[in-house]
């Protein structure tokens, strides 16, 4: 991973660009902030979930203004060659050959360009919205450029015997943004008012997901404080980076986490004393959602109208929402199970099992006997079995005895490798000082991040 030159700045308020998203949402005591797909739509693939971070979206808020400190690092954009500039925008059903013919560009030149391994690798597949820029001189292609991602571009240029190709790396600046907020109505509104993006607040929830149930436990007066890396190129923000450090105060209890890449290249979040933020089980097997029924051993069943123990938690969510494995384990049951409907049961270590019921469908990779990883999609929310609406029923059992998934003590993951503890503290201390509002020089923060 390349080292970027960081600066530290506080974000400018971005207005209430999330108001449409959280209108009517309040605290979990009343209702809970929701970030879920539209009902009836399944935007999730059948593969284990991965997180992506598009560089720009048309409906995102305007980028933050960079501080004056950032300008000293910004290199001038690559100069444009001489000749007529032609922009090729890929549309539905377009191929590169079709775009060349539509713009009266030489198919012979395209054939020569595609002989270059690097050009063929990055031009073979195009999708709607992609942009390729060409400069033409004397009715011949002089140069072609295509942005691969925010940090590099493909560049193809004419030579005496055809074309040559190379990758151009752009100068990227990592600007450290510090933001904080207090929850008065919902986490999303507090984030919007603090200038924190939707993606960052979801990542924040992911970091603390093993300690805080963001579905039920958020309260008025809770606070968050984050240091986020934003990536800039030529004075424009091109991508949102990682959360470097975060703090969340939940019902008076303070949690802090520091991002650390060890010398072996493994990245994890740790508490200031080196405890892994990750635990063996997630508190909830869904992202933010409205919880419709809590753990209750004396609950009246809504369909049968009889007193029946409710030995789990129901998470109301739109049909098709991805259900995640709460921990690493083995699928010991997948199929129909009476009133539970479509159900998956996972066997974990320590005589622990988890059950996921009322699903609409299963992930094809979560087969009987297969092993799954924590956070992997195993199925999708539905209304199968005795269910009055789309929701997930989740149970946690140890030695066959039901435990409240919200409050059971979860096994810890391995702490930081003792061999890396000193290096971790070197990286963590300046970040912790910022979280604790102690005086810290920007150079100290920069040095801690970039000495390796």
KAVEN-V781324 format. One record per residue. N is the residue number from 1. RES is the residue in three letters. D_FIRST is the distance of its C-alpha to the first C-alpha in Angstrom with 2 decimals. Layout:
BEGIN
((N & RES & D_FIRST) (N & RES & D_FIRST))
END
This chain:
BEGIN
((1 & UNK & 0.00) (2 & UNK & 3.77) (3 & UNK & 6.57) (4 & UNK & 9.30) (5 & UNK & 12.92) (6 & UNK & 14.48) (7 & UNK & 18.16) (8 & UNK & 20.29) (9 & UNK & 22.91) (10 & UNK & 25.18) (11 & UNK & 25.31) (12 & UNK & 28.47) (13 & UNK & 30.52) (14 & UNK & 30.04) (15 & UNK & 33.51) (16 & UNK & 34.52) (17 & UNK & 32.48) (18 & UNK & 32.29) (19 & UNK & 36.04) (20 & UNK & 36.86) (21 & UNK & 34.52) (22 & UNK & 35.90) (23 & UNK & 39.48) (24 & UNK & 41.77) (25 & UNK & 39.14) (26 & UNK & 39.74) (27 & UNK & 39.17) (28 & UNK & 39.19) (29 & UNK & 42.70) (30 & UNK & 43.93) (31 & UNK & 41.26) (32 & UNK & 37.49) (33 & UNK & 34.73) (34 & UNK & 33.79) (35 & UNK & 30.89) (36 & UNK & 32.05) (37 & UNK & 32.82) (38 & UNK & 36.31) (39 & UNK & 38.94) (40 & UNK & 39.50) (41 & UNK & 36.13) (42 & UNK & 33.55) (43 & UNK & 30.19) (44 & UNK & 28.47) (45 & UNK & 27.77) (46 & UNK & 29.20) (47 & UNK & 25.86) (48 & UNK & 23.98) (49 & UNK & 22.51) (50 & UNK & 18.94) (51 & UNK & 17.65) (52 & UNK & 16.75) (53 & UNK & 16.41) (54 & UNK & 18.22) (55 & UNK & 17.58) (56 & UNK & 21.29) (57 & UNK & 24.51) (58 & UNK & 27.95) (59 & UNK & 29.31) (60 & UNK & 26.69) (61 & UNK & 27.85) (62 & UNK & 27.38) (63 & UNK & 24.18) (64 & UNK & 24.41) (65 & UNK & 25.58) (66 & UNK & 23.04) (67 & UNK & 24.44) (68 & UNK & 25.89) (69 & UNK & 23.25) (70 & UNK & 20.64) (71 & UNK & 22.72) (72 & UNK & 22.20) (73 & UNK & 18.59) (74 & UNK & 19.27) (75 & UNK & 19.84) (76 & UNK & 22.69) (77 & UNK & 22.18) (78 & UNK & 22.58) (79 & UNK & 26.39) (80 & UNK & 28.36) (81 & UNK & 30.52) (82 & UNK & 34.26) (83 & UNK & 36.13) (84 & UNK & 36.67) (85 & UNK & 33.65) (86 & UNK & 33.71) (87 & UNK & 31.48) (88 & UNK & 31.38) (89 & UNK & 30.74) (90 & UNK & 30.59) (91 & UNK & 33.28) (92 & UNK & 34.44) (93 & UNK & 35.57) (94 & UNK & 34.23) (95 & UNK & 32.91) (96 & UNK & 31.70) (97 & UNK & 35.06) (98 & UNK & 36.95) (99 & UNK & 35.12) (100 & UNK & 35.93) (101 & UNK & 39.57) (102 & UNK & 39.85) (103 & UNK & 38.72) (104 & UNK & 40.87) (105 & UNK & 37.99) (106 & UNK & 38.61) (107 & UNK & 37.97) (108 & UNK & 38.29) (109 & UNK & 35.37) (110 & UNK & 33.32) (111 & UNK & 34.30) (112 & UNK & 33.21) (113 & UNK & 29.83) (114 & UNK & 29.24) (115 & UNK & 29.99) (116 & UNK & 26.63) (117 & UNK & 24.17) (118 & UNK & 21.21) (119 & UNK & 23.58) (120 & UNK & 25.06) (121 & UNK & 21.78) (122 & UNK & 20.91) (123 & UNK & 24.57) (124 & UNK & 26.19) (125 & UNK & 25.61) (126 & UNK & 26.29) (127 & UNK & 27.11) (128 & UNK & 29.28) (129 & UNK & 27.83) (130 & UNK & 25.55) (131 & UNK & 26.27) (132 & UNK & 26.65) (133 & UNK & 28.02) (134 & UNK & 30.41) (135 & UNK & 32.39) (136 & UNK & 35.76) (137 & UNK & 38.06) (138 & UNK & 41.55) (139 & UNK & 41.12) (140 & UNK & 38.14) (141 & UNK & 34.44) (142 & UNK & 32.87) (143 & UNK & 29.26) (144 & UNK & 27.20) (145 & UNK & 23.96) (146 & UNK & 22.06) (147 & UNK & 19.09) (148 & UNK & 16.67) (149 & UNK & 14.56) (150 & UNK & 14.20) (151 & UNK & 11.63) (152 & UNK & 13.55) (153 & UNK & 17.16) (154 & UNK & 19.41) (155 & UNK & 22.10) (156 & UNK & 25.28) (157 & UNK & 28.09) (158 & UNK & 31.59) (159 & UNK & 32.62) (160 & UNK & 36.11) (161 & UNK & 35.94) (162 & UNK & 33.81) (163 & UNK & 30.21) (164 & UNK & 26.86) (165 & UNK & 23.39) (166 & UNK & 19.90) (167 & UNK & 16.65) (168 & UNK & 16.39) (169 & UNK & 13.17) (170 & UNK & 14.24) (171 & UNK & 13.90) (172 & UNK & 12.32) (173 & UNK & 13.61) (174 & UNK & 12.65) (175 & UNK & 16.18) (176 & UNK & 17.06) (177 & UNK & 20.04) (178 & UNK & 22.56) (179 & UNK & 25.10) (180 & UNK & 27.88) (181 & UNK & 30.83) (182 & UNK & 33.95) (183 & UNK & 35.10) (184 & UNK & 38.60) (185 & UNK & 38.89) (186 & UNK & 35.63) (187 & UNK & 31.96) (188 & UNK & 31.08) (189 & UNK & 33.61) (190 & UNK & 32.42) (191 & UNK & 28.83) (192 & UNK & 30.11) (193 & UNK & 32.20) (194 & UNK & 29.29) (195 & UNK & 27.18) (196 & UNK & 24.77) (197 & UNK & 23.82) (198 & UNK & 24.95) (199 & UNK & 21.49) (200 & UNK & 20.58) (201 & UNK & 23.95) (202 & UNK & 23.56) (203 & UNK & 20.22) (204 & UNK & 22.14) (205 & UNK & 24.86) (206 & UNK & 22.52) (207 & UNK & 21.25) (208 & UNK & 24.90) (209 & UNK & 26.35) (210 & UNK & 27.43) (211 & UNK & 29.43) (212 & UNK & 30.70) (213 & UNK & 32.47) (214 & UNK & 31.52) (215 & UNK & 34.27) (216 & UNK & 37.10) (217 & UNK & 36.25) (218 & UNK & 35.27) (219 & UNK & 38.07) (220 & UNK & 39.23) (221 & UNK & 38.03) (222 & UNK & 34.74) (223 & UNK & 31.94) (224 & UNK & 28.16) (225 & UNK & 25.81) (226 & UNK & 22.11) (227 & UNK & 19.35) (228 & UNK & 17.06) (229 & UNK & 14.12) (230 & UNK & 15.20) (231 & UNK & 13.52) (232 & UNK & 16.07) (233 & UNK & 16.83) (234 & UNK & 20.11) (235 & UNK & 21.49) (236 & UNK & 21.00) (237 & UNK & 18.99) (238 & UNK & 17.08) (239 & UNK & 15.34) (240 & UNK & 15.59) (241 & UNK & 12.61) (242 & UNK & 12.85) (243 & UNK & 15.82) (244 & UNK & 14.97) (245 & UNK & 18.54) (246 & UNK & 21.69) (247 & UNK & 25.38) (248 & UNK & 28.11) (249 & UNK & 31.78) (250 & UNK & 33.74) (251 & UNK & 37.51) (252 & UNK & 37.23) (253 & UNK & 34.66) (254 & UNK & 31.34) (255 & UNK & 28.03) (256 & UNK & 24.79) (257 & UNK & 21.25) (258 & UNK & 18.10) (259 & UNK & 14.55) (260 & UNK & 13.14) (261 & UNK & 10.23) (262 & UNK & 12.28) (263 & UNK & 11.94) (264 & UNK & 12.09) (265 & UNK & 8.94) (266 & UNK & 11.48) (267 & UNK & 11.47) (268 & UNK & 15.02) (269 & UNK & 17.38) (270 & UNK & 20.03) (271 & UNK & 23.21) (272 & UNK & 23.73) (273 & UNK & 25.53) (274 & UNK & 22.87) (275 & UNK & 24.39) (276 & UNK & 22.24) (277 & UNK & 22.76) (278 & UNK & 22.88) (279 & UNK & 26.35) (280 & UNK & 28.00) (281 & UNK & 29.36) (282 & UNK & 28.63) (283 & UNK & 31.43) (284 & UNK & 31.91) (285 & UNK & 31.09) (286 & UNK & 30.75) (287 & UNK & 28.89) (288 & UNK & 31.12) (289 & UNK & 34.61) (290 & UNK & 38.23) (291 & UNK & 39.74) (292 & UNK & 43.26) (293 & UNK & 44.55) (294 & UNK & 43.73) (295 & UNK & 44.54) (296 & UNK & 48.35) (297 & UNK & 50.73) (298 & UNK & 53.72) (299 & UNK & 52.52) (300 & UNK & 54.86) (301 & UNK & 53.45) (302 & UNK & 53.26) (303 & UNK & 54.54) (304 & UNK & 57.05) (305 & UNK & 58.24) (306 & UNK & 58.62) (307 & UNK & 57.19) (308 & UNK & 54.35) (309 & UNK & 51.72) (310 & UNK & 48.34) (311 & UNK & 46.03) (312 & UNK & 42.68) (313 & UNK & 40.99) (314 & UNK & 41.27) (315 & UNK & 38.46) (316 & UNK & 39.89) (317 & UNK & 37.46) (318 & UNK & 37.91) (319 & UNK & 38.60) (320 & UNK & 35.53) (321 & UNK & 33.10) (322 & UNK & 30.68) (323 & UNK & 31.71) (324 & UNK & 29.04) (325 & UNK & 29.62) (326 & UNK & 29.94) (327 & UNK & 28.72) (328 & UNK & 28.03) (329 & UNK & 31.32) (330 & UNK & 33.70) (331 & UNK & 35.71) (332 & UNK & 39.32) (333 & UNK & 40.93) (334 & UNK & 40.25) (335 & UNK & 43.16) (336 & UNK & 46.05) (337 & UNK & 47.37) (338 & UNK & 50.47) (339 & UNK & 50.02) (340 & UNK & 46.30) (341 & UNK & 45.92) (342 & UNK & 42.80) (343 & UNK & 41.18) (344 & UNK & 38.34) (345 & UNK & 38.65) (346 & UNK & 35.84) (347 & UNK & 36.57) (348 & UNK & 34.20) (349 & UNK & 34.53) (350 & UNK & 37.15) (351 & UNK & 39.77) (352 & UNK & 37.98) (353 & UNK & 38.25) (354 & UNK & 37.14) (355 & UNK & 39.01) (356 & UNK & 38.05) (357 & UNK & 41.11) (358 & UNK & 42.60) (359 & UNK & 39.71) (360 & UNK & 40.33) (361 & UNK & 38.40) (362 & UNK & 36.10) (363 & UNK & 32.69) (364 & UNK & 33.46) (365 & UNK & 30.97) (366 & UNK & 32.68) (367 & UNK & 35.66) (368 & UNK & 38.19) (369 & UNK & 36.94) (370 & UNK & 33.27) (371 & UNK & 30.52) (372 & UNK & 28.34) (373 & UNK & 25.32) (374 & UNK & 25.33) (375 & UNK & 24.68) (376 & UNK & 25.48) (377 & UNK & 28.08) (378 & UNK & 31.42) (379 & UNK & 33.78) (380 & UNK & 34.84) (381 & UNK & 37.16) (382 & UNK & 40.72) (383 & UNK & 44.38) (384 & UNK & 45.66) (385 & UNK & 48.33) (386 & UNK & 50.16) (387 & UNK & 47.96) (388 & UNK & 49.21) (389 & UNK & 46.00) (390 & UNK & 42.41) (391 & UNK & 40.63) (392 & UNK & 38.88) (393 & UNK & 40.87) (394 & UNK & 38.73) (395 & UNK & 40.17) (396 & UNK & 38.93) (397 & UNK & 41.27) (398 & UNK & 41.40) (399 & UNK & 44.11) (400 & UNK & 45.50) (401 & UNK & 46.02) (402 & UNK & 44.58) (403 & UNK & 42.40) (404 & UNK & 41.44) (405 & UNK & 37.79) (406 & UNK & 37.36) (407 & UNK & 38.55) (408 & UNK & 38.22) (409 & UNK & 36.28) (410 & UNK & 33.09) (411 & UNK & 31.81) (412 & UNK & 28.75) (413 & UNK & 25.55) (414 & UNK & 24.50) (415 & UNK & 23.63) (416 & UNK & 20.80) (417 & UNK & 21.05) (418 & UNK & 23.47) (419 & UNK & 21.58) (420 & UNK & 18.66) (421 & UNK & 21.11) (422 & UNK & 21.37) (423 & UNK & 17.66) (424 & UNK & 17.58) (425 & UNK & 20.62) (426 & UNK & 19.19) (427 & UNK & 16.35) (428 & UNK & 18.83) (429 & UNK & 21.89) (430 & UNK & 21.17) (431 & UNK & 20.08) (432 & UNK & 23.19) (433 & UNK & 25.28) (434 & UNK & 24.35) (435 & UNK & 25.22) (436 & UNK & 28.40) (437 & UNK & 29.29) (438 & UNK & 29.46) (439 & UNK & 29.12) (440 & UNK & 25.66) (441 & UNK & 24.60) (442 & UNK & 21.66) (443 & UNK & 20.66) (444 & UNK & 20.64) (445 & UNK & 18.16) (446 & UNK & 15.89) (447 & UNK & 16.31) (448 & UNK & 15.63) (449 & UNK & 12.17) (450 & UNK & 11.09) (451 & UNK & 13.14) (452 & UNK & 10.83))
END
